[in-house]
Each structure stands twice: as C-alpha cells, then as structure tokens.
Amino acid sequence: MNSNGSILTPELRAKLEQAPTAALSAQLRKHGLNEVSIDGVCPMHPGEKLIGTAKTLRFIPYREDLFEKHGGGYNAQKRAFDSVGEGEVIVIEARGETGSATLGDILAIRAHARGAAGIVTDGGVRDYDAVAAVGIPVYSKGAHPAVLGRRHIPWEADVTVACGGASIQPGDILVGDVDGVIVIPPGIAEEVVDGALAQEEQDAWIAARIAEGEPIEGLFPMNAQWRERFEAERQK
C-alpha cells in the first residue's frame, strides 16, 4: 500500500496505464467476475485514461418532501465533491436516469482542484462543454440541461453503489478508456493486471503472425506448436 493506505501504488498504476480495459475484462472473467463493467457510459475525454479508486455517491429518485430535507444546503453531493481525495474517482449512482444532470462545471472544477482522478456517472452532465474543458476525465450517459432536483435527490456518500449495472464499493479500483470503465476488486488487482499485460504481449505476437499471412486456425488461440514457437522467440 502507498502512504495514503491505498493499494493503488505508483507501480500498480504504471501497469494499469499499459493495460486496456478489454484485457482487464478478460482477466476478471477468468476470476469469475463478469458484472464488473460500468455499462452505457461514454468518455468525455476519449484520449485520456482513467485510473483511480472509487469514492461513491448515491442519488435516489426525486420526491418532493424528501428533497426538501436532503436536496438543499450542504447536501451529500456537495460534501462528496468537497471531500474527494487525490487519486479518487467520484462514482455516482443515478439509476441510468438521463432526464437530469448529476453534476455541472462547478463541481467538476472542485473535483479537479482536489486532485480527483475522474468522475463516472450513469446519469447526465450539464454545462457539458464547460465540464469537458475542466480537464478531468468524465464518463457519463450524455448531456442534459436540467438541475439535480428534476429527477434526483443526493442521498448519501461512501457506501456501496450501483452504477451502469455494476456494484462499486469505496476503494475499488476503476480503469477507463475508450472501450468503457472496468471495476477491479483491490485484492486481485496485481494478479489481474499482470495477467492482462501477459495476454497483451501474446496477442500482439499473434497479430503480427496474422499480418504476415498466417491463418487464424491453430494460432488464435495458439496450439502446442505455435505456443512452443512463441515461447522460444519470447525468451530470445
């Protein structure tokens, strides 16, 4: 663990930088984890990778009397953005509801100033261009001009949430690229990323052979003969 108590050490982060989410997803599946992708969200910064640990925020459906008690003032949303730590990703449970925004530029600026690694919401974003200009990686379900109270009440932070069909707990590792966002349980992160990088090396070698004109059969996946050649060339 690093000095902040996070398993996301500089060494692990460097390896995650090299590992595509597609490769990480394949490795997680080998561990029996199939429901670890945050589905339906798209990056507002497609060329920028997202890596961080989860800080969670949950919205519940709008109800007038509850919003009166929980929606105004220094609510759970504002507290979450004010307390997000360096290297954390704010993950918002918005139930896939796209008829209202879950953040705007002021909150994005606050998260960026706090050193947050990114924001992931399965809801909408208002001030879309201004949020994109902040420079912090954001994944969302698109733009919407409406303020929070149209569909949501900010209810609580730092609890297990559901976002894009995935369960996320505080401290889970999130990795996002143009293919989407993956959730990695911290306890298996090293094993997962090492397996992903090894698979990437193997796939790159296979792709080179295919580009040379070799047929797919027997090569992808590799049979014993191709694997022997791969291992021999790898050791050189």
PyRosetta script that sets phi, psi and omega in degrees:
from pyrosetta import init, pose_from_sequence

init()
pose = pose_from_sequence("MNSNGSILTPELRAKLEQAPTAALSAQLRKHGLNEVSIDGVCPMHPGEKLIGTAKTLRFIPYREDLFEKHGGGYNAQKRAFDSVGEGEVIVIEARGETGSATLGDILAIRAHARGAAGIVTDGGVRDYDAVAAVGIPVYSKGAHPAVLGRRHIPWEADVTVACGGASIQPGDILVGDVDGVIVIPPGIAEEVVDGALAQEEQDAWIAARIAEGEPIEGLFPMNAQWRERFEAERQK")
pose.set_psi(1, 152.1)
pose.set_omega(1, 177.2)
pose.set_phi(2, -85.3)
pose.set_psi(2, -175.4)
pose.set_omega(2, -174.0)
pose.set_phi(3, -65.7)
pose.set_psi(3, -20.7)
pose.set_omega(3, 178.2)
pose.set_phi(4, -87.8)
pose.set_psi(4, 2.2)
pose.set_omega(4, -179.6)
pose.set_phi(5, 83.2)
pose.set_psi(5, 8.1)
pose.set_omega(5, -179.2)
pose.set_phi(6, -92.9)
pose.set_psi(6, 143.6)
pose.set_omega(6, 176.9)
pose.set_phi(7, -73.1)
pose.set_psi(7, -13.7)
pose.set_omega(7, -177.4)
pose.set_phi(8, -80.0)
pose.set_psi(8, 77.0)
pose.set_omega(8, 179.9)
pose.set_phi(9, -73.9)
pose.set_psi(9, 164.2)
pose.set_omega(9, 175.5)
pose.set_phi(10, -57.3)
pose.set_psi(10, -35.4)
pose.set_omega(10, 179.8)
pose.set_phi(11, -67.5)
pose.set_psi(11, -44.0)
pose.set_omega(11, 178.6)
pose.set_phi(12, -67.1)
pose.set_psi(12, -40.8)
pose.set_omega(12, 178.6)
pose.set_phi(13, -59.8)
pose.set_psi(13, -42.3)
pose.set_omega(13, -179.8)
pose.set_phi(14, -61.7)
pose.set_psi(14, -38.9)
pose.set_omega(14, 178.1)
pose.set_phi(15, -69.6)
pose.set_psi(15, -38.8)
pose.set_omega(15, 178.5)
pose.set_phi(16, -65.9)
pose.set_psi(16, -30.6)
pose.set_omega(16, 175.9)
pose.set_phi(17, -59.1)
pose.set_psi(17, -31.9)
pose.set_omega(17, -176.6)
pose.set_phi(18, -89.3)
pose.set_psi(18, -12.8)
pose.set_omega(18, -172.1)
pose.set_phi(19, -100.1)
pose.set_psi(19, 116.2)
pose.set_omega(19, 176.0)
pose.set_phi(20, -65.4)
pose.set_psi(20, 152.0)
pose.set_omega(20, 178.2)
pose.set_phi(21, -62.0)
pose.set_psi(21, -29.8)
pose.set_omega(21, 178.3)
pose.set_phi(22, -62.0)
pose.set_psi(22, -41.8)
pose.set_omega(22, 179.1)
pose.set_phi(23, -70.3)
pose.set_psi(23, -39.2)
pose.set_omega(23, 177.6)
pose.set_phi(24, -64.3)
pose.set_psi(24, -40.0)
pose.set_omega(24, 178.5)
pose.set_phi(25, -60.2)
pose.set_psi(25, -42.7)
pose.set_omega(25, 179.8)
pose.set_phi(26, -63.0)
pose.set_psi(26, -40.5)
pose.set_omega(26, 179.5)
pose.set_phi(27, -68.9)
pose.set_psi(27, -39.3)
pose.set_omega(27, 177.9)
pose.set_phi(28, -63.1)
pose.set_psi(28, -35.5)
pose.set_omega(28, 177.8)
pose.set_phi(29, -64.3)
pose.set_psi(29, -35.6)
pose.set_omega(29, 176.5)
pose.set_phi(30, -63.9)
pose.set_psi(30, -24.0)
pose.set_omega(30, 176.1)
pose.set_phi(31, -90.0)
pose.set_psi(31, 8.2)
pose.set_omega(31, 179.0)
pose.set_phi(32, 81.7)
pose.set_psi(32, 15.0)
pose.set_omega(32, -178.3)
pose.set_phi(33, -109.0)
pose.set_psi(33, 104.1)
pose.set_omega(33, -178.4)
pose.set_phi(34, -104.3)
pose.set_psi(34, -21.4)
pose.set_omega(34, -175.2)
pose.set_phi(35, -104.2)
pose.set_psi(35, 56.5)
pose.set_omega(35, -175.9)
pose.set_phi(36, -125.2)
pose.set_psi(36, 19.2)
pose.set_omega(36, 173.5)
pose.set_phi(37, -108.5)
pose.set_psi(37, 137.4)
pose.set_omega(37, 175.9)
pose.set_phi(38, -86.7)
pose.set_psi(38, 101.4)
pose.set_omega(38, -169.5)
pose.set_phi(39, -83.2)
pose.set_psi(39, 148.1)
pose.set_omega(39, 171.1)
pose.set_phi(40, 85.5)
pose.set_psi(40, 0.5)
pose.set_omega(40, 179.6)
pose.set_phi(41, -101.2)
pose.set_psi(41, 147.3)
pose.set_omega(41, -178.7)
pose.set_phi(42, -124.4)
pose.set_psi(42, 145.8)
pose.set_omega(42, -179.0)
pose.set_phi(43, -76.0)
pose.set_psi(43, 138.4)
pose.set_omega(43, 172.6)
pose.set_phi(44, -85.5)
pose.set_psi(44, -10.4)
pose.set_omega(44, 176.3)
pose.set_phi(45, -131.6)
pose.set_psi(45, 76.5)
pose.set_omega(45, -172.2)
pose.set_phi(46, -58.1)
pose.set_psi(46, -26.9)
pose.set_omega(46, -177.7)
pose.set_phi(47, -88.6)
pose.set_psi(47, 0.6)
pose.set_omega(47, -174.2)
pose.set_phi(48, -114.4)
pose.set_psi(48, 131.8)
pose.set_omega(48, -178.0)
pose.set_phi(49, -85.1)
pose.set_psi(49, 146.6)
pose.set_omega(49, 177.3)
pose.set_phi(50, -107.9)
pose.set_psi(50, 124.8)
pose.set_omega(50, 175.1)
pose.set_phi(51, -143.1)
pose.set_psi(51, 125.7)
pose.set_omega(51, 178.3)
pose.set_phi(52, -179.4)
pose.set_psi(52, 179.2)
pose.set_omega(52, 177.8)
pose.set_phi(53, -104.9)
pose.set_psi(53, 147.5)
pose.set_omega(53, -170.3)
pose.set_phi(54, -76.0)
pose.set_psi(54, 132.7)
pose.set_omega(54, 162.2)
pose.set_phi(55, -119.0)
pose.set_psi(55, 122.1)
pose.set_omega(55, -166.4)
pose.set_phi(56, -103.2)
pose.set_psi(56, 152.8)
pose.set_omega(56, 178.6)
pose.set_phi(57, -143.8)
pose.set_psi(57, 130.4)
pose.set_omega(57, -176.9)
pose.set_phi(58, -117.2)
pose.set_psi(58, 129.7)
pose.set_omega(58, 171.0)
pose.set_phi(59, -103.2)
pose.set_psi(59, 145.5)
pose.set_omega(59, 171.7)
pose.set_phi(60, -112.2)
pose.set_psi(60, 164.9)
pose.set_omega(60, -179.7)
pose.set_phi(61, -61.4)
pose.set_psi(61, 146.2)
pose.set_omega(61, -177.8)
pose.set_phi(62, -62.0)
pose.set_psi(62, 132.7)
pose.set_omega(62, 170.2)
pose.set_phi(63, -144.9)
pose.set_psi(63, 129.2)
pose.set_omega(63, -167.7)
pose.set_phi(64, -54.4)
pose.set_psi(64, -47.6)
pose.set_omega(64, -175.6)
pose.set_phi(65, -69.3)
pose.set_psi(65, -34.9)
pose.set_omega(65, 179.2)
pose.set_phi(66, -73.5)
pose.set_psi(66, -36.4)
pose.set_omega(66, 178.1)
pose.set_phi(67, -64.8)
pose.set_psi(67, -34.4)
pose.set_omega(67, 179.6)
pose.set_phi(68, -61.5)
pose.set_psi(68, -33.3)
pose.set_omega(68, -178.2)
pose.set_phi(69, -88.5)
pose.set_psi(69, -32.5)
pose.set_omega(69, -170.3)
pose.set_phi(70, -116.8)
pose.set_psi(70, -14.3)
pose.set_omega(70, -171.9)
pose.set_phi(71, -85.7)
pose.set_psi(71, -31.0)
pose.set_omega(71, -174.9)
pose.set_phi(72, -92.7)
pose.set_psi(72, -178.4)
pose.set_omega(72, 176.0)
pose.set_phi(73, 62.1)
pose.set_psi(73, -149.6)
pose.set_omega(73, -178.2)
pose.set_phi(74, -85.2)
pose.set_psi(74, 73.5)
pose.set_omega(74, -172.1)
pose.set_phi(75, -79.2)
pose.set_psi(75, -179.2)
pose.set_omega(75, -175.4)
pose.set_phi(76, -61.5)
pose.set_psi(76, -34.3)
pose.set_omega(76, 178.5)
pose.set_phi(77, -63.4)
pose.set_psi(77, -50.0)
pose.set_omega(77, -179.1)
pose.set_phi(78, -64.5)
pose.set_psi(78, -39.1)
pose.set_omega(78, 178.9)
pose.set_phi(79, -64.2)
pose.set_psi(79, -38.7)
pose.set_omega(79, 180.0)
pose.set_phi(80, -65.5)
pose.set_psi(80, -44.5)
pose.set_omega(80, -179.3)
pose.set_phi(81, -71.6)
pose.set_psi(81, -27.8)
pose.set_omega(81, 178.4)
pose.set_phi(82, -76.6)
pose.set_psi(82, -21.1)
pose.set_omega(82, -174.3)
pose.set_phi(83, -113.7)
pose.set_psi(83, 0.8)
pose.set_omega(83, -179.4)
pose.set_phi(84, -60.0)
pose.set_psi(84, 138.7)
pose.set_omega(84, -177.0)
pose.set_phi(85, -95.2)
pose.set_psi(85, 166.9)
pose.set_omega(85, 177.4)
pose.set_phi(86, -60.9)
pose.set_psi(86, 131.7)
pose.set_omega(86, 179.0)
pose.set_phi(87, 83.1)
pose.set_psi(87, 0.8)
pose.set_omega(87, 178.9)
pose.set_phi(88, -92.5)
pose.set_psi(88, 153.5)
pose.set_omega(88, 175.7)
pose.set_phi(89, -112.9)
pose.set_psi(89, 122.8)
pose.set_omega(89, 175.7)
pose.set_phi(90, -77.0)
pose.set_psi(90, 119.1)
pose.set_omega(90, -179.7)
pose.set_phi(91, -110.8)
pose.set_psi(91, 119.6)
pose.set_omega(91, -173.7)
pose.set_phi(92, -108.4)
pose.set_psi(92, 124.2)
pose.set_omega(92, 171.6)
pose.set_phi(93, -85.5)
pose.set_psi(93, 111.2)
pose.set_omega(93, 179.5)
pose.set_phi(94, -122.7)
pose.set_psi(94, 12.0)
pose.set_omega(94, 174.5)
pose.set_phi(95, 63.7)
pose.set_psi(95, 19.4)
pose.set_omega(95, -178.5)
pose.set_phi(96, 73.6)
pose.set_psi(96, 10.2)
pose.set_omega(96, -177.6)
pose.set_phi(97, -77.4)
pose.set_psi(97, 118.6)
pose.set_omega(97, -177.1)
pose.set_phi(98, -105.4)
pose.set_psi(98, 5.4)
pose.set_omega(98, -177.3)
pose.set_phi(99, -88.2)
pose.set_psi(99, 16.4)
pose.set_omega(99, 176.7)
pose.set_phi(100, -163.0)
pose.set_psi(100, 157.2)
pose.set_omega(100, 177.7)
pose.set_phi(101, -84.2)
pose.set_psi(101, 155.4)
pose.set_omega(101, 176.9)
pose.set_phi(102, -112.9)
pose.set_psi(102, -10.7)
pose.set_omega(102, 173.6)
pose.set_phi(103, -163.8)
pose.set_psi(103, 164.1)
pose.set_omega(103, 174.8)
pose.set_phi(104, -137.0)
pose.set_psi(104, -164.9)
pose.set_omega(104, -171.4)
pose.set_phi(105, -67.4)
pose.set_psi(105, -35.5)
pose.set_omega(105, -178.7)
pose.set_phi(106, -61.6)
pose.set_psi(106, -44.8)
pose.set_omega(106, 179.7)
pose.set_phi(107, -68.6)
pose.set_psi(107, -37.8)
pose.set_omega(107, 177.4)
pose.set_phi(108, -63.1)
pose.set_psi(108, -40.7)
pose.set_omega(108, 178.0)
pose.set_phi(109, -63.1)
pose.set_psi(109, -41.3)
pose.set_omega(109, 179.2)
pose.set_phi(110, -63.0)
pose.set_psi(110, -44.5)
pose.set_omega(110, 178.9)
pose.set_phi(111, -61.9)
pose.set_psi(111, -42.7)
pose.set_omega(111, 179.4)
pose.set_phi(112, -62.4)
pose.set_psi(112, -43.2)
pose.set_omega(112, 179.7)
pose.set_phi(113, -64.4)
pose.set_psi(113, -29.5)
pose.set_omega(113, 178.9)
pose.set_phi(114, -80.4)
pose.set_psi(114, -7.0)
pose.set_omega(114, -179.5)
pose.set_phi(115, 87.1)
pose.set_psi(115, 17.6)
pose.set_omega(115, 179.2)
pose.set_phi(116, -61.8)
pose.set_psi(116, 149.3)
pose.set_omega(116, -179.4)
pose.set_phi(117, -84.2)
pose.set_psi(117, -17.5)
pose.set_omega(117, -179.9)
pose.set_phi(118, 166.1)
pose.set_psi(118, -178.3)
pose.set_omega(118, 178.4)
pose.set_phi(119, -137.7)
pose.set_psi(119, 135.2)
pose.set_omega(119, 174.9)
pose.set_phi(120, -128.8)
pose.set_psi(120, 124.9)
pose.set_omega(120, 177.6)
pose.set_phi(121, -136.2)
pose.set_psi(121, 138.2)
pose.set_omega(121, 173.7)
pose.set_phi(122, -94.0)
pose.set_psi(122, 32.0)
pose.set_omega(122, 172.9)
pose.set_phi(123, -129.0)
pose.set_psi(123, -159.7)
pose.set_omega(123, -175.4)
pose.set_phi(124, -94.8)
pose.set_psi(124, 170.0)
pose.set_omega(124, 176.7)
pose.set_phi(125, -129.2)
pose.set_psi(125, 131.0)
pose.set_omega(125, 173.9)
pose.set_phi(126, -100.5)
pose.set_psi(126, 167.4)
pose.set_omega(126, -173.8)
pose.set_phi(127, 54.2)
pose.set_psi(127, 44.3)
pose.set_omega(127, -167.2)
pose.set_phi(128, -54.9)
pose.set_psi(128, -49.6)
pose.set_omega(128, -179.0)
pose.set_phi(129, -65.3)
pose.set_psi(129, -37.8)
pose.set_omega(129, 179.2)
pose.set_phi(130, -67.9)
pose.set_psi(130, -38.5)
pose.set_omega(130, 176.2)
pose.set_phi(131, -63.6)
pose.set_psi(131, -43.4)
pose.set_omega(131, 178.9)
pose.set_phi(132, -60.8)
pose.set_psi(132, -33.7)
pose.set_omega(132, -177.5)
pose.set_phi(133, -74.6)
pose.set_psi(133, -15.8)
pose.set_omega(133, -178.5)
pose.set_phi(134, -63.7)
pose.set_psi(134, -37.4)
pose.set_omega(134, 176.7)
pose.set_phi(135, 103.2)
pose.set_psi(135, -2.4)
pose.set_omega(135, 177.7)
pose.set_phi(136, -91.0)
pose.set_psi(136, 134.8)
pose.set_omega(136, 179.4)
pose.set_phi(137, -61.0)
pose.set_psi(137, 128.4)
pose.set_omega(137, 179.2)
pose.set_phi(138, -131.1)
pose.set_psi(138, 133.3)
pose.set_omega(138, 172.7)
pose.set_phi(139, -116.3)
pose.set_psi(139, 131.6)
pose.set_omega(139, -178.2)
pose.set_phi(140, -149.5)
pose.set_psi(140, -179.8)
pose.set_omega(140, 176.1)
pose.set_phi(141, -98.2)
pose.set_psi(141, 11.0)
pose.set_omega(141, 175.2)
pose.set_phi(142, 123.6)
pose.set_psi(142, -174.9)
pose.set_omega(142, -175.6)
pose.set_phi(143, -92.2)
pose.set_psi(143, 146.4)
pose.set_omega(143, 170.8)
pose.set_phi(144, -155.8)
pose.set_psi(144, 136.1)
pose.set_omega(144, -174.7)
pose.set_phi(145, -80.5)
pose.set_psi(145, -16.0)
pose.set_omega(145, -171.1)
pose.set_phi(146, -73.1)
pose.set_psi(146, 148.7)
pose.set_omega(146, 177.7)
pose.set_phi(147, -76.8)
pose.set_psi(147, 172.6)
pose.set_omega(147, -172.8)
pose.set_phi(148, -53.5)
pose.set_psi(148, -46.0)
pose.set_omega(148, -169.6)
pose.set_phi(149, -67.9)
pose.set_psi(149, -3.1)
pose.set_omega(149, -179.8)
pose.set_phi(150, -70.1)
pose.set_psi(150, -39.5)
pose.set_omega(150, -176.6)
pose.set_phi(151, -131.0)
pose.set_psi(151, -14.8)
pose.set_omega(151, -169.7)
pose.set_phi(152, -127.2)
pose.set_psi(152, 155.6)
pose.set_omega(152, 165.9)
pose.set_phi(153, -124.6)
pose.set_psi(153, 126.1)
pose.set_omega(153, 174.5)
pose.set_phi(154, -71.0)
pose.set_psi(154, 116.7)
pose.set_omega(154, -167.0)
pose.set_phi(155, -106.2)
pose.set_psi(155, -51.5)
pose.set_omega(155, -177.4)
pose.set_phi(156, -159.5)
pose.set_psi(156, 159.6)
pose.set_omega(156, 179.9)
pose.set_phi(157, -126.8)
pose.set_psi(157, 164.2)
pose.set_omega(157, 175.4)
pose.set_phi(158, 61.0)
pose.set_psi(158, 42.4)
pose.set_omega(158, 175.2)
pose.set_phi(159, -131.0)
pose.set_psi(159, 167.1)
pose.set_omega(159, 173.8)
pose.set_phi(160, -66.3)
pose.set_psi(160, 131.8)
pose.set_omega(160, -178.1)
pose.set_phi(161, -127.4)
pose.set_psi(161, 166.6)
pose.set_omega(161, 172.4)
pose.set_phi(162, -112.9)
pose.set_psi(162, 125.0)
pose.set_omega(162, 179.7)
pose.set_phi(163, -137.8)
pose.set_psi(163, 121.3)
pose.set_omega(163, 179.7)
pose.set_phi(164, 57.1)
pose.set_psi(164, 34.8)
pose.set_omega(164, 177.3)
pose.set_phi(165, 84.1)
pose.set_psi(165, 1.4)
pose.set_omega(165, -180.0)
pose.set_phi(166, -113.4)
pose.set_psi(166, 147.9)
pose.set_omega(166, 173.1)
pose.set_phi(167, -90.3)
pose.set_psi(167, 131.9)
pose.set_omega(167, -179.6)
pose.set_phi(168, -129.1)
pose.set_psi(168, 130.1)
pose.set_omega(168, 176.0)
pose.set_phi(169, -108.1)
pose.set_psi(169, 150.6)
pose.set_omega(169, 175.2)
pose.set_phi(170, -53.3)
pose.set_psi(170, 131.8)
pose.set_omega(170, -179.6)
pose.set_phi(171, 95.6)
pose.set_psi(171, -13.8)
pose.set_omega(171, 173.6)
pose.set_phi(172, -60.2)
pose.set_psi(172, 151.2)
pose.set_omega(172, 179.3)
pose.set_phi(173, -93.0)
pose.set_psi(173, 131.2)
pose.set_omega(173, 178.5)
pose.set_phi(174, -113.4)
pose.set_psi(174, 135.1)
pose.set_omega(174, 175.2)
pose.set_phi(175, -130.3)
pose.set_psi(175, 127.8)
pose.set_omega(175, -179.5)
pose.set_phi(176, -131.5)
pose.set_psi(176, 141.7)
pose.set_omega(176, 171.1)
pose.set_phi(177, -145.3)
pose.set_psi(177, -162.6)
pose.set_omega(177, -174.7)
pose.set_phi(178, -65.4)
pose.set_psi(178, -20.7)
pose.set_omega(178, 178.1)
pose.set_phi(179, -80.2)
pose.set_psi(179, -18.3)
pose.set_omega(179, -179.4)
pose.set_phi(180, 138.6)
pose.set_psi(180, -164.0)
pose.set_omega(180, -177.1)
pose.set_phi(181, -121.4)
pose.set_psi(181, 132.6)
pose.set_omega(181, -179.5)
pose.set_phi(182, -114.2)
pose.set_psi(182, 143.2)
pose.set_omega(182, 177.0)
pose.set_phi(183, -106.9)
pose.set_psi(183, 124.9)
pose.set_omega(183, -178.6)
pose.set_phi(184, -117.8)
pose.set_psi(184, 121.0)
pose.set_omega(184, 173.3)
pose.set_phi(185, -60.5)
pose.set_psi(185, 131.7)
pose.set_omega(185, -173.4)
pose.set_phi(186, -56.9)
pose.set_psi(186, -34.0)
pose.set_omega(186, -174.9)
pose.set_phi(187, -65.1)
pose.set_psi(187, -21.0)
pose.set_omega(187, -179.1)
pose.set_phi(188, -116.6)
pose.set_psi(188, 11.3)
pose.set_omega(188, -173.1)
pose.set_phi(189, -60.5)
pose.set_psi(189, -45.3)
pose.set_omega(189, -178.3)
pose.set_phi(190, -61.8)
pose.set_psi(190, -46.1)
pose.set_omega(190, -179.5)
pose.set_phi(191, -63.4)
pose.set_psi(191, -40.4)
pose.set_omega(191, -178.5)
pose.set_phi(192, -66.7)
pose.set_psi(192, -46.8)
pose.set_omega(192, -177.2)
pose.set_phi(193, -71.0)
pose.set_psi(193, -36.1)
pose.set_omega(193, 177.2)
pose.set_phi(194, -63.5)
pose.set_psi(194, -41.8)
pose.set_omega(194, 177.3)
pose.set_phi(195, -64.8)
pose.set_psi(195, -38.5)
pose.set_omega(195, 179.9)
pose.set_phi(196, -65.2)
pose.set_psi(196, -42.4)
pose.set_omega(196, -179.4)
pose.set_phi(197, -68.1)
pose.set_psi(197, -37.6)
pose.set_omega(197, 176.5)
pose.set_phi(198, -64.4)
pose.set_psi(198, -41.0)
pose.set_omega(198, 178.6)
pose.set_phi(199, -66.6)
pose.set_psi(199, -37.3)
pose.set_omega(199, 177.1)
pose.set_phi(200, -61.9)
pose.set_psi(200, -41.0)
pose.set_omega(200, 177.9)
pose.set_phi(201, -62.7)
pose.set_psi(201, -43.7)
pose.set_omega(201, 179.4)
pose.set_phi(202, -66.0)
pose.set_psi(202, -43.9)
pose.set_omega(202, -178.9)
pose.set_phi(203, -64.9)
pose.set_psi(203, -36.3)
pose.set_omega(203, 178.1)
pose.set_phi(204, -64.7)
pose.set_psi(204, -38.7)
pose.set_omega(204, 178.2)
pose.set_phi(205, -66.2)
pose.set_psi(205, -43.0)
pose.set_omega(205, 177.9)
pose.set_phi(206, -62.3)
pose.set_psi(206, -44.6)
pose.set_omega(206, -179.8)
pose.set_phi(207, -59.2)
pose.set_psi(207, -37.8)
pose.set_omega(207, 179.1)
pose.set_phi(208, -65.7)
pose.set_psi(208, -39.3)
pose.set_omega(208, 178.1)
pose.set_phi(209, -67.6)
pose.set_psi(209, -40.3)
pose.set_omega(209, 177.5)
pose.set_phi(210, -61.8)
pose.set_psi(210, -41.9)
pose.set_omega(210, 179.3)
pose.set_phi(211, -64.2)
pose.set_psi(211, -25.2)
pose.set_omega(211, 177.7)
pose.set_phi(212, -79.5)
pose.set_psi(212, -7.6)
pose.set_omega(212, 177.0)
pose.set_phi(213, 110.4)
pose.set_psi(213, 2.7)
pose.set_omega(213, 179.7)
pose.set_phi(214, -71.1)
pose.set_psi(214, 145.2)
pose.set_omega(214, 177.0)
pose.set_phi(215, -74.1)
pose.set_psi(215, 158.4)
pose.set_omega(215, -178.7)
pose.set_phi(216, -69.8)
pose.set_psi(216, -38.7)
pose.set_omega(216, -175.7)
pose.set_phi(217, -58.6)
pose.set_psi(217, 127.5)
pose.set_omega(217, 179.4)
pose.set_phi(218, 86.6)
pose.set_psi(218, -17.5)
pose.set_omega(218, -178.1)
pose.set_phi(219, -103.9)
pose.set_psi(219, -32.6)
pose.set_omega(219, -178.2)
pose.set_phi(220, -135.6)
pose.set_psi(220, 94.1)
pose.set_omega(220, 2.9)
pose.set_phi(221, -76.8)
pose.set_psi(221, 163.0)
pose.set_omega(221, -175.3)
pose.set_phi(222, -73.4)
pose.set_psi(222, 134.8)
pose.set_omega(222, 170.3)
pose.set_phi(223, -83.4)
pose.set_psi(223, -175.9)
pose.set_omega(223, -174.5)
pose.set_phi(224, -62.0)
pose.set_psi(224, -40.0)
pose.set_omega(224, -177.7)
pose.set_phi(225, -66.5)
pose.set_psi(225, -46.5)
pose.set_omega(225, 179.3)
pose.set_phi(226, -66.1)
pose.set_psi(226, -37.6)
pose.set_omega(226, -179.9)
pose.set_phi(227, -65.1)
pose.set_psi(227, -38.4)
pose.set_omega(227, 178.3)
pose.set_phi(228, -61.9)
pose.set_psi(228, -42.6)
pose.set_omega(228, 178.5)
pose.set_phi(229, -66.1)
pose.set_psi(229, -41.8)
pose.set_omega(229, 179.0)
pose.set_phi(230, -59.7)
pose.set_psi(230, -48.7)
pose.set_omega(230, -178.7)
pose.set_phi(231, -63.3)
pose.set_psi(231, -37.2)
pose.set_omega(231, 179.7)
pose.set_phi(232, -65.3)
pose.set_psi(232, -45.4)
pose.set_omega(232, -179.8)
pose.set_phi(233, -70.0)
pose.set_psi(233, -32.7)
pose.set_omega(233, 179.5)
pose.set_phi(234, -65.9)
pose.set_psi(234, -40.0)
pose.set_omega(234, -179.3)
pose.set_phi(235, -69.4)
pose.set_psi(235, -24.9)
pose.set_omega(235, 176.9)
pose.set_phi(236, -70.9)
pose.dump_pdb("model.pdb")
